[in-house]
Amino acid sequence: MQQQQNMQQQTMQQPPAIISTKDQLYLTDMLSWNLLVMKKAHFFASQCQTPEIKAELEKVGQMHNMHYQKVLSHLQTIGQANTQLQ
């Protein structure tokens, strides 16, 4: 019991360089969700007549684009690190 509590208190300083299959599936879903919302926000902004709403939709699309790019850059960093290890 105490060993289990000690393990729960330890935190990782850096994420592991290996991605499990479950992690990969989740990351794929996350990228897909962000891409879909980005496309929908862009479409709805192009259809919107109210400037304030259009601006907000564009901001939403940009935010999801930033999230998409950030996840992608993390994955590329991991891929480069794995390539260097081989």
Secondary structure, DSSP 8 states (H G I E B T S, - for coil): -HHHHHHHH---SS--S---HHHHHHHHHHHHHHHHHHHHHHHHHHH---HHHHHHHHHHHHHHHHHHHHHHHHHHHHHHHHHHH-
